């Protein structure tokens, strides 16, 4: 039996991805969007956060005829295109033209008014259409026509594409120089796989007890870090101590564990949600916003510690029955145990700054499981 060659693997992999490509005008894309034949999912729209200078530079490129990167879409069975890469570029064009909708309400967003750019200083205060409130001026009729005729390459992922290939393609398109965080990419992949599972996680994310225990910055909220913390809770709970030794990239590991839960018949969303809610209710009622802050021997202080979150939340959560009973019998027990955890040598040596998650977790989480076991 001959060995499989590189060319064999290339040909097999190519068959998993069915695609097409078109060169379309800005006007054609706007028409498809207006007719809801090209859609931006509401959950994705929150990822549109380009600054005005970035929007202005994109319009400048189009007006000057400078090629811009392709837009990737997923063609559904009903023929509708869903944007999976190029959200920022497409949203910028549609917003400038006054066509971008709020995908939750259906209402049109305010058209953007540009700022001066490197080559086109006169773009300062310019809008696409006449009579745009707040605009200094607008493009001329001829400039509007030229803008709408500008071409953008569209790469189309066809329905026959292998399901796993779709998710991997999205991941590759949106990593490396991308502005999306790991969790924003994961959210998109979750929506592509199972919207109900995403909605389940989203409901847990809004739990007031959970939110009261995490003290993260506004920037991290914008990057969906609170949702990442929900995912980490379940991903790490589903990981054996042996698996923790071979984590590699933490983002890939969390995604793999979360995606595997979707089709796992043993993963009861109802039971897991109850454990999550009980865990953070107990922490909120006992330690509150200090639950995942460093304890210096005298008091809790500093910013949110992901090392503390990974160990305290999992350690308490995996023994929630015992800790609820312990706290009821001896109020203050949970806080006392968390303070003691900050003195644990395994935790202290494994949770210092600059230690990678893959290195940290293989040491700190098994120790936490022993420490919080009741």
VEXDREN-2710 file (C-alpha; in Angstrom, 1 decimal):
% VEXDREN-2710
k/r/px/py/pz
1/UNK/0.0/0.0/0.0
2/UNK/1.5/3.3/-1.1
3/UNK/2.0/6.1/1.4
4/UNK/-0.2/9.1/1.3
5/UNK/1.6/12.0/-0.4
6/UNK/1.4/15.7/0.2
7/UNK/-0.4/16.1/-3.1
8/UNK/-3.0/13.5/-1.9
9/UNK/-3.6/15.6/1.2
10/UNK/-3.9/18.8/-0.8
11/UNK/-6.5/17.3/-3.1
12/UNK/-8.6/15.9/-0.2
13/UNK/-8.5/19.1/1.7
14/UNK/-9.5/21.1/-1.3
15/UNK/-12.6/19.0/-1.7
16/UNK/-13.8/20.1/1.7
17/UNK/-14.0/23.7/0.7
18/UNK/-16.4/24.7/-2.2
19/UNK/-16.1/28.3/-3.2
20/UNK/-16.7/30.8/-5.9
21/UNK/-15.5/34.4/-6.5
22/UNK/-17.1/37.5/-8.0
23/UNK/-16.1/41.0/-8.6
24/UNK/-19.0/43.2/-7.6
25/UNK/-19.6/46.9/-7.5
26/UNK/-20.2/48.8/-4.3
27/UNK/-23.7/49.7/-5.6
28/UNK/-24.5/46.0/-6.3
29/UNK/-23.5/45.0/-2.7
30/UNK/-25.6/47.9/-1.3
31/UNK/-28.6/46.7/-3.3
32/UNK/-28.1/43.1/-2.0
33/UNK/-27.9/44.4/1.5
34/UNK/-31.0/46.6/1.1
35/UNK/-32.9/43.6/-0.2
36/UNK/-31.7/41.4/2.7
37/UNK/-29.9/39.1/0.3
38/UNK/-26.6/40.0/2.0
39/UNK/-26.8/40.1/5.7
40/UNK/-24.8/41.0/8.8
41/UNK/-26.0/39.0/11.8
42/UNK/-27.0/41.3/14.7
43/UNK/-24.6/39.5/17.0
44/UNK/-21.7/40.3/14.6
45/UNK/-22.6/44.0/14.2
46/UNK/-21.3/44.8/17.6
47/UNK/-17.9/44.0/16.3
48/UNK/-18.1/47.0/14.0
49/UNK/-16.0/49.5/15.9
50/UNK/-13.7/51.2/13.4
51/UNK/-12.6/54.8/14.3
52/UNK/-13.5/57.7/11.9
53/UNK/-10.0/57.9/10.5
54/UNK/-10.1/54.2/9.6
55/UNK/-13.4/54.7/7.8
56/UNK/-12.1/57.7/6.0
57/UNK/-9.0/55.9/4.8
58/UNK/-11.2/53.1/3.3
59/UNK/-13.4/55.6/1.5
60/UNK/-10.2/57.4/0.3
61/UNK/-8.9/54.1/-1.1
62/UNK/-12.1/53.4/-3.0
63/UNK/-12.2/57.0/-4.4
64/UNK/-8.5/56.7/-5.5
65/UNK/-9.0/53.2/-7.0
66/UNK/-6.7/51.5/-4.6
67/UNK/-7.7/47.8/-4.3
68/UNK/-9.1/46.7/-0.9
69/UNK/-9.1/43.2/0.5
70/UNK/-11.8/40.8/-0.5
71/UNK/-15.1/40.3/1.4
72/UNK/-15.8/36.7/2.4
73/UNK/-19.4/35.5/2.6
74/UNK/-21.1/32.2/3.5
75/UNK/-23.9/31.2/1.1
76/UNK/-26.8/29.7/3.0
77/UNK/-29.1/27.0/1.5
78/UNK/-31.6/29.7/0.7
79/UNK/-29.1/31.6/-1.3
80/UNK/-28.6/34.5/1.2
81/UNK/-25.1/35.6/1.8
82/UNK/-23.8/36.0/5.4
83/UNK/-20.7/38.1/5.9
84/UNK/-18.0/36.1/7.7
85/UNK/-15.0/38.4/7.0
86/UNK/-14.9/42.0/5.8
87/UNK/-17.5/43.2/8.3
88/UNK/-15.6/46.4/9.0
89/UNK/-15.1/47.3/5.4
90/UNK/-18.6/46.5/4.3
91/UNK/-20.2/48.2/7.3
92/UNK/-18.0/51.3/6.6
93/UNK/-19.2/51.5/3.0
94/UNK/-22.9/51.0/3.9
95/UNK/-22.7/53.5/6.7
96/UNK/-21.1/56.2/4.5
97/UNK/-23.9/55.6/1.9
98/UNK/-26.6/55.9/4.6
99/UNK/-27.6/52.3/4.0
100/UNK/-26.4/50.6/7.2
101/UNK/-29.2/49.3/9.5
102/UNK/-29.2/48.6/13.2
103/UNK/-29.8/44.8/12.7
104/UNK/-31.7/44.6/16.0
105/UNK/-34.2/47.5/15.3
106/UNK/-34.1/47.7/11.5
107/UNK/-33.6/51.4/11.7
108/UNK/-31.0/53.1/9.5
109/UNK/-27.9/54.4/11.3
110/UNK/-26.7/57.9/11.0
111/UNK/-24.5/58.3/7.8
112/UNK/-20.9/58.9/8.6
113/UNK/-19.2/62.2/7.9
114/UNK/-15.5/61.8/7.0
115/UNK/-12.3/63.3/8.2
116/UNK/-9.3/64.5/6.2
117/UNK/-6.9/61.8/5.0
118/UNK/-3.3/61.7/3.8
119/UNK/-4.1/62.3/0.1
120/UNK/-7.6/63.9/0.3
121/UNK/-7.6/66.7/2.8
122/UNK/-10.9/67.9/1.4
123/UNK/-12.7/64.8/2.7
124/UNK/-12.9/66.7/6.0
125/UNK/-16.6/67.0/6.8
126/UNK/-17.8/65.3/3.6
127/UNK/-20.8/63.0/3.5
128/UNK/-22.0/60.7/0.7
129/UNK/-25.4/62.3/0.2
130/UNK/-26.5/65.9/0.1
131/UNK/-28.3/67.4/3.1
132/UNK/-26.7/65.0/5.6
133/UNK/-27.0/66.7/9.0
134/UNK/-23.7/68.1/10.3
135/UNK/-21.8/67.6/7.0
136/UNK/-19.8/70.4/5.5
137/UNK/-20.5/69.2/2.0
138/UNK/-21.1/66.0/0.1
139/UNK/-19.7/64.0/-2.8
140/UNK/-20.8/65.4/-6.2
141/UNK/-23.2/63.3/-8.3
142/UNK/-20.3/62.1/-10.5
143/UNK/-18.3/61.1/-7.4
144/UNK/-21.2/59.2/-6.0
145/UNK/-21.6/57.3/-9.3
146/UNK/-17.9/56.5/-9.4
147/UNK/-18.0/55.3/-5.8
148/UNK/-20.9/53.0/-6.4
149/UNK/-19.2/51.6/-9.5
150/UNK/-16.0/50.7/-7.6
151/UNK/-15.3/47.0/-7.5
152/UNK/-14.8/44.7/-4.5
153/UNK/-13.9/41.1/-4.8
154/UNK/-16.3/38.8/-3.0
155/UNK/-15.2/35.2/-2.1
156/UNK/-18.3/32.9/-1.6
157/UNK/-18.2/29.9/0.6
158/UNK/-20.8/27.5/-0.9
159/UNK/-23.2/25.4/1.1
160/UNK/-21.5/22.1/0.1
161/UNK/-18.4/23.1/2.1
162/UNK/-17.6/20.7/4.9
163/UNK/-18.9/22.1/8.2
164/UNK/-15.6/21.9/10.0
165/UNK/-13.9/23.6/7.2
166/UNK/-16.3/26.6/7.5
167/UNK/-15.3/27.2/11.1
168/UNK/-11.6/26.8/10.5
169/UNK/-11.8/29.2/7.5
170/UNK/-13.5/31.8/9.7
171/UNK/-10.8/31.3/12.3
172/UNK/-8.0/31.8/9.8
173/UNK/-9.6/34.8/8.2
174/UNK/-10.1/36.5/11.6
175/UNK/-6.8/35.8/13.3
176/UNK/-3.3/37.4/13.0
177/UNK/-3.6/41.2/12.4
178/UNK/-7.3/41.2/13.0
179/UNK/-9.1/43.5/15.4
180/UNK/-11.3/40.8/16.7
181/UNK/-10.5/39.2/20.1
182/UNK/-10.3/35.5/20.5
183/UNK/-13.8/35.4/22.1
184/UNK/-15.4/37.5/19.4
185/UNK/-14.1/35.0/16.9
186/UNK/-15.4/32.2/19.2
187/UNK/-18.8/33.9/19.4
188/UNK/-19.1/34.0/15.7
189/UNK/-18.2/30.3/15.4
190/UNK/-20.7/29.4/18.1
191/UNK/-23.4/31.3/16.2
192/UNK/-22.4/29.4/13.0
193/UNK/-22.5/26.0/14.8
194/UNK/-25.5/26.4/17.2
195/UNK/-27.3/29.7/17.9
196/UNK/-29.1/28.2/20.8
197/UNK/-25.9/27.3/22.6
198/UNK/-24.6/30.8/22.1
199/UNK/-27.9/32.2/23.5
200/UNK/-27.5/29.9/26.5
201/UNK/-24.0/31.2/27.2
202/UNK/-25.1/34.8/26.6
203/UNK/-27.9/34.4/29.3
204/UNK/-25.3/33.1/31.8
205/UNK/-23.0/36.0/30.9
206/UNK/-25.7/38.5/32.0
207/UNK/-26.1/36.8/35.4
208/UNK/-25.9/39.7/37.9
209/UNK/-24.0/37.6/40.5
210/UNK/-21.4/36.7/37.9
211/UNK/-21.0/40.3/36.7
212/UNK/-20.7/41.6/40.3
213/UNK/-17.7/39.3/41.0
214/UNK/-15.6/40.2/37.9
215/UNK/-14.0/43.6/37.8
216/UNK/-12.7/43.9/34.3
217/UNK/-12.1/47.1/32.3
218/UNK/-14.4/48.6/29.8
219/UNK/-12.0/47.7/27.0
220/UNK/-12.2/44.0/28.0
221/UNK/-16.0/44.2/28.1
222/UNK/-16.0/45.6/24.5
223/UNK/-13.9/42.6/23.5
224/UNK/-16.4/40.2/25.0
225/UNK/-14.0/39.1/27.8
226/UNK/-16.8/38.5/30.2
227/UNK/-18.2/35.9/27.7
228/UNK/-14.7/34.4/27.5
229/UNK/-14.8/33.9/31.3
230/UNK/-18.1/32.1/31.0
231/UNK/-16.5/29.8/28.4
232/UNK/-13.4/29.2/30.5
233/UNK/-15.6/28.2/33.4
234/UNK/-17.1/25.3/31.4
235/UNK/-14.1/24.5/29.3
236/UNK/-11.9/24.0/32.4
237/UNK/-14.6/22.2/34.3
238/UNK/-14.7/19.7/31.4
239/UNK/-10.9/19.2/31.4
240/UNK/-9.1/16.5/33.4
241/UNK/-5.8/17.2/35.1
242/UNK/-4.1/15.2/32.4
243/UNK/-5.5/17.2/29.6
244/UNK/-4.3/20.4/31.3
245/UNK/-0.7/19.3/30.7
246/UNK/-1.2/19.5/26.9
247/UNK/-3.2/22.7/26.5
248/UNK/-0.9/24.4/24.0
249/UNK/-2.7/27.5/22.9
250/UNK/-5.4/28.5/25.5
251/UNK/-7.8/30.0/23.0
252/UNK/-7.8/26.9/20.8
253/UNK/-8.2/24.7/23.9
254/UNK/-11.2/26.7/25.2
255/UNK/-12.8/26.7/21.8
256/UNK/-12.3/22.9/21.4
257/UNK/-13.8/22.2/24.8
258/UNK/-16.8/24.5/24.3
259/UNK/-17.6/23.3/20.8
260/UNK/-17.4/19.6/22.0
261/UNK/-20.0/20.4/24.6
262/UNK/-22.6/21.3/21.9
263/UNK/-23.0/17.8/20.7
264/UNK/-22.2/16.0/24.0
265/UNK/-25.3/14.2/25.2
266/UNK/-23.8/14.1/28.7
267/UNK/-23.6/17.9/28.9
268/UNK/-26.8/19.0/30.5
269/UNK/-27.3/22.8/29.9
270/UNK/-29.9/22.9/32.7
271/UNK/-27.6/21.2/35.2
272/UNK/-24.5/23.2/34.2
273/UNK/-26.4/26.5/34.3
274/UNK/-27.6/25.7/37.8
275/UNK/-24.1/25.0/39.0
276/UNK/-22.8/28.2/37.3
277/UNK/-25.5/30.3/38.9
278/UNK/-25.1/28.7/42.4
279/UNK/-21.3/29.2/42.2
280/UNK/-21.4/32.9/41.5
281/UNK/-24.3/33.5/43.8
282/UNK/-22.3/32.1/46.6
283/UNK/-19.2/34.1/45.7
284/UNK/-21.2/37.3/45.2
285/UNK/-22.9/36.9/48.6
286/UNK/-19.6/36.1/50.5
287/UNK/-16.7/37.9/48.8
288/UNK/-18.3/40.0/46.2
289/UNK/-16.2/42.0/43.9
290/UNK/-13.1/40.9/45.7
291/UNK/-13.6/37.2/44.7
292/UNK/-10.9/37.3/42.1
293/UNK/-8.6/40.0/43.4
294/UNK/-5.2/39.4/45.0
295/UNK/-5.0/39.1/48.8
296/UNK/-1.8/40.5/50.3
297/UNK/-2.2/38.9/53.7
298/UNK/-4.2/41.8/55.0
299/UNK/-6.8/42.8/52.4
300/UNK/-8.0/42.2/48.8
301/UNK/-6.6/44.7/46.4
302/UNK/-5.7/45.3/42.8
303/UNK/-7.3/44.4/39.5
304/UNK/-9.1/41.2/38.4
305/UNK/-6.9/38.2/38.4
306/UNK/-7.6/35.6/35.7
307/UNK/-5.4/33.1/37.7
308/UNK/-7.7/33.5/40.7
309/UNK/-10.8/33.2/38.5
310/UNK/-9.7/30.0/36.9
311/UNK/-8.9/28.3/40.2
312/UNK/-11.4/29.8/42.7
313/UNK/-14.4/29.6/40.4
314/UNK/-13.6/26.0/39.3
315/UNK/-12.6/24.9/42.8
316/UNK/-15.8/26.2/44.4
317/UNK/-18.0/25.2/41.5
318/UNK/-16.9/21.6/41.5
319/UNK/-17.8/21.4/45.2
320/UNK/-20.7/23.8/45.3
321/UNK/-22.9/21.5/47.5
322/UNK/-20.3/21.3/50.2
323/UNK/-19.4/25.0/50.1
324/UNK/-23.0/26.1/50.3
325/UNK/-23.4/23.9/53.4
326/UNK/-20.1/25.0/54.9
327/UNK/-21.0/28.7/54.5
328/UNK/-24.4/28.2/56.0
329/UNK/-22.9/26.4/59.0
330/UNK/-19.9/28.7/59.4
331/UNK/-20.4/32.1/57.7
332/UNK/-17.2/33.5/56.3
333/UNK/-15.8/30.0/55.4
334/UNK/-15.6/30.8/51.7
335/UNK/-13.7/34.0/52.1
336/UNK/-11.4/32.4/54.6
337/UNK/-10.6/29.6/52.1
338/UNK/-9.9/32.1/49.3
339/UNK/-7.6/34.1/51.5
340/UNK/-5.7/30.9/52.4
341/UNK/-5.5/30.0/48.7
342/UNK/-3.4/33.1/48.1
343/UNK/-0.8/31.7/50.5
344/UNK/-0.7/28.3/48.7
345/UNK/2.8/27.8/47.3
346/UNK/1.6/26.0/44.1
347/UNK/-0.8/28.8/43.4
348/UNK/1.7/31.6/44.2
349/UNK/4.5/30.0/42.1
350/UNK/2.2/29.2/39.1
351/UNK/0.2/32.5/38.9
352/UNK/2.9/35.1/38.6
353/UNK/2.9/37.7/35.8
354/UNK/4.2/36.6/32.5
355/UNK/3.4/32.9/33.0
356/UNK/1.5/31.5/30.0
357/UNK/-1.9/30.0/30.6
358/UNK/-0.8/26.6/29.2
359/UNK/2.0/26.5/31.8
360/UNK/0.0/28.0/34.6
361/UNK/-3.1/25.9/34.5
362/UNK/-1.4/22.5/34.5
363/UNK/0.0/23.4/37.9
364/UNK/-2.6/25.7/39.5
365/UNK/-5.9/24.1/38.6
366/UNK/-5.1/20.5/39.9
367/UNK/-3.8/22.2/43.1
368/UNK/-7.0/24.2/43.4
369/UNK/-9.1/21.1/42.9
370/UNK/-7.3/19.5/45.9
371/UNK/-7.4/22.7/48.0
372/UNK/-11.2/23.4/47.6
373/UNK/-12.3/19.8/47.7
374/UNK/-14.7/19.2/50.6
END
